[in-house]
Amino acid sequence: MATPLSLFETRTNILDRIARRAKLAGRKTEDISLIAVSKQQPDTRIEAMLATGQKTYGENRVQEAQKRWGETFAHKRPELELRLIGPLQSNKVAEACALFDVIETLDREKLAKALVKAVEKTGKLPRLFVQVNTGEEEQKSGILPNALDAFIKTLRTEYDIHPEGLMCIPPAFENYIGQFGGQAPGPHFAFLKTLAERNGITKLSMGMSADFEPAVEFGATHVRVGSALFGARH
Ligand SMILES: *Cc1c(COP(=O)(O)O)cnc(C)c1O
């Protein structure tokens, strides 16, 4: 049996694939950040990933992230960028503001209100991405595409909140329905870019283990890779 790849080698492979696809697309590699999605991963793997020099991590639950990055690996926290990529409840906003550098899942006005309140208390507002439900799937978070422009305008004018990016999770392949029925995620990525451009937004968080290469081709500035980087989640 072949020796399993170390996390260092796995990460290097993924960074190489990002670089190759960026080059093919005529983009600069340094314009694309790899977010290591550490949710549900054991501490030993996190430790190995930290040792590779990986600085950017994504988490989808506030409480789990607090335990990992506020307790177990708190000594590493100052050198890292932590990003919330999972749905946020308004009663968790203050905790999320305290822990995360970036919240990628702003998708409703209630959260904007809670963010403003949290800032009054903590003085710190994370950088923000708006999550868009490009596949218009009922079970998914994210604002519907046709409500996005008005939402961003409201954020800017009524809350003085200026999102720097958009984020999407396209439908899983087998669930493809709606306007892009039966296709690969490319159209979702292209759509997110169009939505960002028409709102004067430059950053795009899109692409996961199965599709980060096409995401790079379609303009992702952040790819969120979990299982392809760490191995299967526990
Ligand atoms: C879990 C998760 C990922 C990573 O998924 P993989 O397929 O393991 O790469 C990316 N984005 C979000 C929002 C997630 O919840």
py3Dmol code that shows the C-alpha trace and the ligand (Angstrom):
import py3Dmol

protein = """\
ATOM      1  CA  MET A   1       0.000   0.000   0.000  1.00  0.00           C
ATOM      2  CA  ALA A   2       1.283   3.456  -0.809  1.00  0.00           C
ATOM      3  CA  THR A   3       2.065   5.739   2.099  1.00  0.00           C
ATOM      4  CA  PRO A   4      -0.766   8.221   2.552  1.00  0.00           C
ATOM      5  CA  LEU A   5       0.151  11.765   1.596  1.00  0.00           C
ATOM      6  CA  SER A   6       1.004  14.075   4.447  1.00  0.00           C
ATOM      7  CA  LEU A   7      -1.206  17.106   4.933  1.00  0.00           C
ATOM      8  CA  PHE A   8       1.739  19.162   3.768  1.00  0.00           C
ATOM      9  CA  GLU A   9       1.820  17.300   0.433  1.00  0.00           C
ATOM     10  CA  THR A  10      -1.941  17.392   0.071  1.00  0.00           C
ATOM     11  CA  ARG A  11      -1.981  21.140   0.643  1.00  0.00           C
ATOM     12  CA  THR A  12       0.866  21.659  -1.812  1.00  0.00           C
ATOM     13  CA  ASN A  13      -1.064  19.674  -4.430  1.00  0.00           C
ATOM     14  CA  ILE A  14      -4.153  21.797  -3.953  1.00  0.00           C
ATOM     15  CA  LEU A  15      -2.184  25.031  -4.117  1.00  0.00           C
ATOM     16  CA  ASP A  16      -0.559  23.752  -7.338  1.00  0.00           C
ATOM     17  CA  ARG A  17      -3.941  22.956  -8.847  1.00  0.00           C
ATOM     18  CA  ILE A  18      -5.183  26.446  -7.949  1.00  0.00           C
ATOM     19  CA  ALA A  19      -2.056  27.985  -9.492  1.00  0.00           C
ATOM     20  CA  ARG A  20      -2.343  25.937 -12.678  1.00  0.00           C
ATOM     21  CA  ARG A  21      -5.997  26.790 -13.187  1.00  0.00           C
ATOM     22  CA  ALA A  22      -5.337  30.456 -12.442  1.00  0.00           C
ATOM     23  CA  LYS A  23      -2.626  30.499 -15.077  1.00  0.00           C
ATOM     24  CA  LEU A  24      -4.915  28.861 -17.658  1.00  0.00           C
ATOM     25  CA  ALA A  25      -7.545  31.487 -16.904  1.00  0.00           C
ATOM     26  CA  GLY A  26      -5.046  34.336 -17.176  1.00  0.00           C
ATOM     27  CA  ARG A  27      -5.321  35.174 -13.486  1.00  0.00           C
ATOM     28  CA  LYS A  28      -2.714  35.814 -10.806  1.00  0.00           C
ATOM     29  CA  THR A  29      -2.362  33.048  -8.208  1.00  0.00           C
ATOM     30  CA  GLU A  30      -1.919  35.590  -5.437  1.00  0.00           C
ATOM     31  CA  ASP A  31      -5.453  36.856  -6.097  1.00  0.00           C
ATOM     32  CA  ILE A  32      -6.858  33.537  -4.857  1.00  0.00           C
ATOM     33  CA  SER A  33      -6.893  32.521  -1.177  1.00  0.00           C
ATOM     34  CA  LEU A  34      -7.227  28.971   0.026  1.00  0.00           C
ATOM     35  CA  ILE A  35      -9.601  28.713   2.990  1.00  0.00           C
ATOM     36  CA  ALA A  36      -8.936  25.483   4.889  1.00  0.00           C
ATOM     37  CA  VAL A  37     -12.365  24.349   6.099  1.00  0.00           C
ATOM     38  CA  SER A  38     -11.553  22.879   9.502  1.00  0.00           C
ATOM     39  CA  LYS A  39     -15.071  22.027  10.702  1.00  0.00           C
ATOM     40  CA  GLN A  40     -15.445  18.572  12.264  1.00  0.00           C
ATOM     41  CA  GLN A  41     -11.750  17.799  11.856  1.00  0.00           C
ATOM     42  CA  PRO A  42      -9.758  16.211  14.687  1.00  0.00           C
ATOM     43  CA  ASP A  43      -7.197  18.308  16.546  1.00  0.00           C
ATOM     44  CA  THR A  44      -4.281  16.238  15.217  1.00  0.00           C
ATOM     45  CA  ARG A  45      -5.125  17.237  11.648  1.00  0.00           C
ATOM     46  CA  ILE A  46      -5.591  20.880  12.620  1.00  0.00           C
ATOM     47  CA  GLU A  47      -2.215  20.822  14.279  1.00  0.00           C
ATOM     48  CA  ALA A  48      -0.614  19.312  11.174  1.00  0.00           C
ATOM     49  CA  MET A  49      -2.294  21.926   8.990  1.00  0.00           C
ATOM     50  CA  LEU A  50      -1.097  24.770  11.214  1.00  0.00           C
ATOM     51  CA  ALA A  51       2.426  23.354  10.865  1.00  0.00           C
ATOM     52  CA  THR A  52       2.232  23.734   7.067  1.00  0.00           C
ATOM     53  CA  GLY A  53       1.911  27.492   7.492  1.00  0.00           C
ATOM     54  CA  GLN A  54      -1.769  27.578   6.465  1.00  0.00           C
ATOM     55  CA  LYS A  55      -3.220  30.759   7.998  1.00  0.00           C
ATOM     56  CA  THR A  56      -6.824  30.980   6.771  1.00  0.00           C
ATOM     57  CA  TYR A  57      -9.522  28.712   8.193  1.00  0.00           C
ATOM     58  CA  GLY A  58     -13.248  28.375   7.608  1.00  0.00           C
ATOM     59  CA  GLU A  59     -15.793  27.175  10.155  1.00  0.00           C
ATOM     60  CA  ASN A  60     -19.530  26.711   9.870  1.00  0.00           C
ATOM     61  CA  ARG A  61     -20.592  26.728  13.533  1.00  0.00           C
ATOM     62  CA  VAL A  62     -19.853  29.475  16.013  1.00  0.00           C
ATOM     63  CA  GLN A  63     -19.695  27.228  19.065  1.00  0.00           C
ATOM     64  CA  GLU A  64     -17.474  24.596  17.494  1.00  0.00           C
ATOM     65  CA  ALA A  65     -15.159  27.325  16.183  1.00  0.00           C
ATOM     66  CA  GLN A  66     -14.976  28.944  19.601  1.00  0.00           C
ATOM     67  CA  LYS A  67     -13.867  25.715  21.176  1.00  0.00           C
ATOM     68  CA  ARG A  68     -11.249  25.066  18.508  1.00  0.00           C
ATOM     69  CA  TRP A  69      -9.816  28.535  17.976  1.00  0.00           C
ATOM     70  CA  GLY A  70     -10.696  30.218  21.265  1.00  0.00           C
ATOM     71  CA  GLU A  71      -9.562  27.336  23.484  1.00  0.00           C
ATOM     72  CA  THR A  72      -7.607  24.420  21.975  1.00  0.00           C
ATOM     73  CA  PHE A  73      -5.573  26.488  19.507  1.00  0.00           C
ATOM     74  CA  ALA A  74      -6.032  29.896  21.126  1.00  0.00           C
ATOM     75  CA  HIS A  75      -2.259  30.407  21.190  1.00  0.00           C
ATOM     76  CA  LYS A  76      -2.273  30.380  17.361  1.00  0.00           C
ATOM     77  CA  ARG A  77      -5.280  32.652  16.975  1.00  0.00           C
ATOM     78  CA  PRO A  78      -3.418  35.995  16.590  1.00  0.00           C
ATOM     79  CA  GLU A  79      -1.641  34.897  13.388  1.00  0.00           C
ATOM     80  CA  LEU A  80      -4.719  33.405  11.733  1.00  0.00           C
ATOM     81  CA  GLU A  81      -7.645  34.609   9.678  1.00  0.00           C
ATOM     82  CA  LEU A  82     -10.907  32.938  10.744  1.00  0.00           C
ATOM     83  CA  ARG A  83     -13.925  32.988   8.477  1.00  0.00           C
ATOM     84  CA  LEU A  84     -17.495  31.988   9.302  1.00  0.00           C
ATOM     85  CA  ILE A  85     -18.922  30.167   6.282  1.00  0.00           C
ATOM     86  CA  GLY A  86     -22.003  28.605   7.900  1.00  0.00           C
ATOM     87  CA  PRO A  87     -25.428  30.093   8.616  1.00  0.00           C
ATOM     88  CA  LEU A  88     -25.538  32.597  11.466  1.00  0.00           C
ATOM     89  CA  GLN A  89     -28.377  32.991  13.976  1.00  0.00           C
ATOM     90  CA  SER A  90     -28.987  36.527  15.143  1.00  0.00           C
ATOM     91  CA  ASN A  91     -28.521  35.528  18.807  1.00  0.00           C
ATOM     92  CA  LYS A  92     -24.969  34.344  17.957  1.00  0.00           C
ATOM     93  CA  VAL A  93     -23.908  37.514  16.170  1.00  0.00           C
ATOM     94  CA  ALA A  94     -22.049  39.088  19.111  1.00  0.00           C
ATOM     95  CA  GLU A  95     -20.017  35.915  19.680  1.00  0.00           C
ATOM     96  CA  ALA A  96     -19.340  35.608  15.956  1.00  0.00           C
ATOM     97  CA  CYS A  97     -18.147  39.227  15.806  1.00  0.00           C
ATOM     98  CA  ALA A  98     -15.778  38.603  18.682  1.00  0.00           C
ATOM     99  CA  LEU A  99     -14.250  35.485  17.128  1.00  0.00           C
ATOM    100  CA  PHE A 100     -14.216  35.878  13.344  1.00  0.00           C
ATOM    101  CA  ASP A 101     -12.270  38.170  11.041  1.00  0.00           C
ATOM    102  CA  VAL A 102     -14.753  37.617   8.242  1.00  0.00           C
ATOM    103  CA  ILE A 103     -18.400  36.554   8.205  1.00  0.00           C
ATOM    104  CA  GLU A 104     -19.357  35.193   4.779  1.00  0.00           C
ATOM    105  CA  THR A 105     -23.004  34.477   5.456  1.00  0.00           C
ATOM    106  CA  LEU A 106     -24.771  37.799   5.869  1.00  0.00           C
ATOM    107  CA  ASP A 107     -28.094  37.216   4.127  1.00  0.00           C
ATOM    108  CA  ARG A 108     -30.874  39.163   5.857  1.00  0.00           C
ATOM    109  CA  GLU A 109     -31.644  42.482   7.418  1.00  0.00           C
ATOM    110  CA  LYS A 110     -32.145  41.014  10.870  1.00  0.00           C
ATOM    111  CA  LEU A 111     -28.463  40.053  10.888  1.00  0.00           C
ATOM    112  CA  ALA A 112     -27.450  43.537   9.789  1.00  0.00           C
ATOM    113  CA  LYS A 113     -29.369  44.972  12.751  1.00  0.00           C
ATOM    114  CA  ALA A 114     -27.698  42.515  15.111  1.00  0.00           C
ATOM    115  CA  LEU A 115     -24.277  43.321  13.627  1.00  0.00           C
ATOM    116  CA  VAL A 116     -24.736  47.031  14.233  1.00  0.00           C
ATOM    117  CA  LYS A 117     -25.731  46.310  17.820  1.00  0.00           C
ATOM    118  CA  ALA A 118     -22.745  44.019  18.338  1.00  0.00           C
ATOM    119  CA  VAL A 119     -20.378  46.675  17.010  1.00  0.00           C
ATOM    120  CA  GLU A 120     -21.731  49.196  19.496  1.00  0.00           C
ATOM    121  CA  LYS A 121     -20.732  46.774  22.236  1.00  0.00           C
ATOM    122  CA  THR A 122     -17.460  45.344  20.964  1.00  0.00           C
ATOM    123  CA  GLY A 123     -16.246  48.105  18.653  1.00  0.00           C
ATOM    124  CA  LYS A 124     -15.295  45.445  16.137  1.00  0.00           C
ATOM    125  CA  LEU A 125     -17.077  44.619  12.902  1.00  0.00           C
ATOM    126  CA  PRO A 126     -15.734  41.654  10.925  1.00  0.00           C
ATOM    127  CA  ARG A 127     -15.346  42.038   7.167  1.00  0.00           C
ATOM    128  CA  LEU A 128     -18.489  40.785   5.464  1.00  0.00           C
ATOM    129  CA  PHE A 129     -19.595  38.733   2.492  1.00  0.00           C
ATOM    130  CA  VAL A 130     -23.221  38.345   1.460  1.00  0.00           C
ATOM    131  CA  GLN A 131     -24.333  34.775   0.821  1.00  0.00           C
ATOM    132  CA  VAL A 132     -26.453  34.358  -2.293  1.00  0.00           C
ATOM    133  CA  ASN A 133     -28.699  31.347  -2.844  1.00  0.00           C
ATOM    134  CA  THR A 134     -27.920  31.132  -6.559  1.00  0.00           C
ATOM    135  CA  GLY A 135     -29.793  27.851  -6.980  1.00  0.00           C
ATOM    136  CA  GLU A 136     -32.884  29.239  -5.204  1.00  0.00           C
ATOM    137  CA  GLU A 137     -32.982  26.112  -3.047  1.00  0.00           C
ATOM    138  CA  GLU A 138     -35.495  26.155  -0.221  1.00  0.00           C
ATOM    139  CA  GLN A 139     -33.289  24.403   2.311  1.00  0.00           C
ATOM    140  CA  LYS A 140     -30.318  26.710   1.769  1.00  0.00           C
ATOM    141  CA  SER A 141     -29.408  29.986   3.388  1.00  0.00           C
ATOM    142  CA  GLY A 142     -28.514  32.981   1.326  1.00  0.00           C
ATOM    143  CA  ILE A 143     -30.469  35.831  -0.138  1.00  0.00           C
ATOM    144  CA  LEU A 144     -32.327  35.169  -3.381  1.00  0.00           C
ATOM    145  CA  PRO A 145     -30.582  36.657  -6.402  1.00  0.00           C
ATOM    146  CA  ASN A 146     -33.472  38.953  -7.312  1.00  0.00           C
ATOM    147  CA  ALA A 147     -33.409  40.525  -3.834  1.00  0.00           C
ATOM    148  CA  LEU A 148     -29.656  41.049  -3.713  1.00  0.00           C
ATOM    149  CA  ASP A 149     -29.270  44.511  -5.237  1.00  0.00           C
ATOM    150  CA  ALA A 150     -31.867  46.061  -2.928  1.00  0.00           C
ATOM    151  CA  PHE A 151     -30.343  44.283   0.083  1.00  0.00           C
ATOM    152  CA  ILE A 152     -26.883  45.627  -0.638  1.00  0.00           C
ATOM    153  CA  LYS A 153     -28.280  49.109  -1.102  1.00  0.00           C
ATOM    154  CA  THR A 154     -30.070  48.853   2.242  1.00  0.00           C
ATOM    155  CA  LEU A 155     -26.897  47.621   3.951  1.00  0.00           C
ATOM    156  CA  ARG A 156     -24.916  50.541   2.598  1.00  0.00           C
ATOM    157  CA  THR A 157     -27.402  53.325   3.112  1.00  0.00           C
ATOM    158  CA  GLU A 158     -29.242  52.285   6.278  1.00  0.00           C
ATOM    159  CA  TYR A 159     -26.620  50.335   8.210  1.00  0.00           C
ATOM    160  CA  ASP A 160     -23.339  51.738   6.897  1.00  0.00           C
ATOM    161  CA  ILE A 161     -22.337  48.129   6.221  1.00  0.00           C
ATOM    162  CA  HIS A 162     -20.175  47.605   3.144  1.00  0.00           C
ATOM    163  CA  PRO A 163     -19.803  43.962   2.154  1.00  0.00           C
ATOM    164  CA  GLU A 164     -16.538  43.215   0.401  1.00  0.00           C
ATOM    165  CA  GLY A 165     -17.633  39.986  -1.236  1.00  0.00           C
ATOM    166  CA  LEU A 166     -20.324  37.531  -2.265  1.00  0.00           C
ATOM    167  CA  MET A 167     -20.434  33.850  -1.388  1.00  0.00           C
ATOM    168  CA  CYS A 168     -22.420  30.943  -2.849  1.00  0.00           C
ATOM    169  CA  ILE A 169     -22.876  27.206  -2.455  1.00  0.00           C
ATOM    170  CA  PRO A 170     -24.277  25.891  -5.746  1.00  0.00           C
ATOM    171  CA  PRO A 171     -26.727  22.976  -5.609  1.00  0.00           C
ATOM    172  CA  ALA A 172     -25.177  19.553  -5.171  1.00  0.00           C
ATOM    173  CA  PHE A 173     -24.935  17.982  -8.591  1.00  0.00           C
ATOM    174  CA  GLU A 174     -27.711  15.455  -8.049  1.00  0.00           C
ATOM    175  CA  ASN A 175     -30.067  18.155  -6.839  1.00  0.00           C
ATOM    176  CA  TYR A 176     -29.689  20.420  -9.805  1.00  0.00           C
ATOM    177  CA  ILE A 177     -32.964  22.114 -10.527  1.00  0.00           C
ATOM    178  CA  GLY A 178     -34.233  25.410 -11.694  1.00  0.00           C
ATOM    179  CA  GLN A 179     -32.682  27.759 -14.170  1.00  0.00           C
ATOM    180  CA  PHE A 180     -29.394  25.862 -14.509  1.00  0.00           C
ATOM    181  CA  GLY A 181     -30.986  22.417 -14.511  1.00  0.00           C
ATOM    182  CA  GLY A 182     -28.642  19.488 -14.887  1.00  0.00           C
ATOM    183  CA  GLN A 183     -25.425  21.463 -15.322  1.00  0.00           C
ATOM    184  CA  ALA A 184     -22.081  21.733 -13.602  1.00  0.00           C
ATOM    185  CA  PRO A 185     -21.633  24.614 -11.148  1.00  0.00           C
ATOM    186  CA  GLY A 186     -19.935  26.869 -13.721  1.00  0.00           C
ATOM    187  CA  PRO A 187     -23.103  28.875 -14.454  1.00  0.00           C
ATOM    188  CA  HIS A 188     -23.584  29.531 -10.717  1.00  0.00           C
ATOM    189  CA  PHE A 189     -20.039  30.819 -10.435  1.00  0.00           C
ATOM    190  CA  ALA A 190     -20.440  33.023 -13.496  1.00  0.00           C
ATOM    191  CA  PHE A 191     -23.759  34.287 -12.154  1.00  0.00           C
ATOM    192  CA  LEU A 192     -22.248  35.208  -8.781  1.00  0.00           C
ATOM    193  CA  LYS A 193     -19.546  37.174 -10.562  1.00  0.00           C
ATOM    194  CA  THR A 194     -22.134  39.090 -12.567  1.00  0.00           C
ATOM    195  CA  LEU A 195     -24.082  39.891  -9.398  1.00  0.00           C
ATOM    196  CA  ALA A 196     -20.910  41.113  -7.700  1.00  0.00           C
ATOM    197  CA  GLU A 197     -19.823  43.279 -10.608  1.00  0.00           C
ATOM    198  CA  ARG A 198     -23.121  45.040 -10.942  1.00  0.00           C
ATOM    199  CA  ASN A 199     -22.971  45.888  -7.227  1.00  0.00           C
ATOM    200  CA  GLY A 200     -19.373  47.075  -7.298  1.00  0.00           C
ATOM    201  CA  ILE A 201     -18.152  44.117  -5.235  1.00  0.00           C
ATOM    202  CA  THR A 202     -14.830  42.467  -6.056  1.00  0.00           C
ATOM    203  CA  LYS A 203     -14.444  39.380  -3.868  1.00  0.00           C
ATOM    204  CA  LEU A 204     -16.012  36.006  -4.563  1.00  0.00           C
ATOM    205  CA  SER A 205     -16.033  33.030  -2.203  1.00  0.00           C
ATOM    206  CA  MET A 206     -16.957  30.012  -4.290  1.00  0.00           C
ATOM    207  CA  GLY A 207     -15.729  26.503  -4.975  1.00  0.00           C
ATOM    208  CA  MET A 208     -15.248  23.602  -2.553  1.00  0.00           C
ATOM    209  CA  SER A 209     -13.360  20.287  -2.704  1.00  0.00           C
ATOM    210  CA  ALA A 210     -15.210  19.022  -5.772  1.00  0.00           C
ATOM    211  CA  ASP A 211     -15.207  22.208  -7.816  1.00  0.00           C
ATOM    212  CA  PHE A 212     -12.572  24.697  -6.691  1.00  0.00           C
ATOM    213  CA  GLU A 213     -10.800  24.551 -10.057  1.00  0.00           C
ATOM    214  CA  PRO A 214     -13.773  25.692 -12.159  1.00  0.00           C
ATOM    215  CA  ALA A 215     -14.451  28.275  -9.433  1.00  0.00           C
ATOM    216  CA  VAL A 216     -10.953  29.682  -9.971  1.00  0.00           C
ATOM    217  CA  GLU A 217     -11.590  29.768 -13.683  1.00  0.00           C
ATOM    218  CA  PHE A 218     -14.806  31.731 -13.105  1.00  0.00           C
ATOM    219  CA  GLY A 219     -13.153  34.315 -10.859  1.00  0.00           C
ATOM    220  CA  ALA A 220     -13.140  33.011  -7.260  1.00  0.00           C
ATOM    221  CA  THR A 221     -10.936  35.060  -4.936  1.00  0.00           C
ATOM    222  CA  HIS A 222     -11.535  32.572  -2.108  1.00  0.00           C
ATOM    223  CA  VAL A 223     -12.002  28.814  -2.397  1.00  0.00           C
ATOM    224  CA  ARG A 224     -13.290  26.857   0.623  1.00  0.00           C
ATOM    225  CA  VAL A 225     -11.703  23.427   0.715  1.00  0.00           C
ATOM    226  CA  GLY A 226     -12.365  20.915   3.486  1.00  0.00           C
ATOM    227  CA  SER A 227     -12.292  17.186   2.789  1.00  0.00           C
ATOM    228  CA  ALA A 228      -9.858  17.345  -0.164  1.00  0.00           C
ATOM    229  CA  LEU A 229      -7.402  19.073   2.154  1.00  0.00           C
ATOM    230  CA  PHE A 230      -7.870  17.362   5.529  1.00  0.00           C
ATOM    231  CA  GLY A 231      -9.494  14.070   4.575  1.00  0.00           C
ATOM    232  CA  ALA A 232     -13.071  13.013   5.313  1.00  0.00           C
ATOM    233  CA  ARG A 233     -14.776  14.738   8.226  1.00  0.00           C
ATOM    234  CA  HIS A 234     -15.570  12.908  11.470  1.00  0.00           C
TER     235      HIS A 234
END
"""
ligand_1 = """\
15
LIG
C -18.145 22.186 4.634
C -18.126 23.364 3.752
C -17.147 23.515 2.750
C -16.076 22.487 2.470
O -16.627 21.349 1.896
P -15.690 20.232 1.211
O -16.554 19.624 0.174
O -15.303 19.292 2.292
O -14.526 20.934 0.626
C -17.174 24.663 1.980
N -18.104 25.621 2.166
C -19.059 25.511 3.104
C -20.059 26.598 3.247
C -19.106 24.392 3.920
O -20.074 24.295 4.861
"""
view = py3Dmol.view(width=600, height=400)
view.addModel(protein, "pdb")
view.setStyle({"model": 0}, {"cartoon": {"style": "trace"}})
view.addModel(ligand_1, "xyz")
view.setStyle({"model": 1}, {"stick": {}})
view.zoomTo()
view.show()
